[in-house]
Amino acid sequence: MLEKYGMTRTPVVGGAFDPATQEAVGTVPALSPVPALSPDLVGRVACVVRHGYVMGPRLVRAQQVLVHASPDASAREVVEGSGLRGEQ
């Protein structure tokens, strides 16, 4: 929708959470069929909830994403561990 105004959608990347271009709106447990892989998922993007947009080099709207968390970690621990500082 915003493409008609000269903006481009930021690419969907399933890598590590990036607070400079993404906003964590929730967490999901990092559960894997192979238990040894679950720790590798913690702090990685699980899925994009809302796409982000850039106009040239400027970020117009951050991607809203769900982030993998340890099944026993609280959401606060995941956000603080990512370097993201939200309003409190």
Order of alpha helices (4+ residues) and beta strands (2+ residues): beta-beta-alpha-beta-beta-beta-beta-alpha
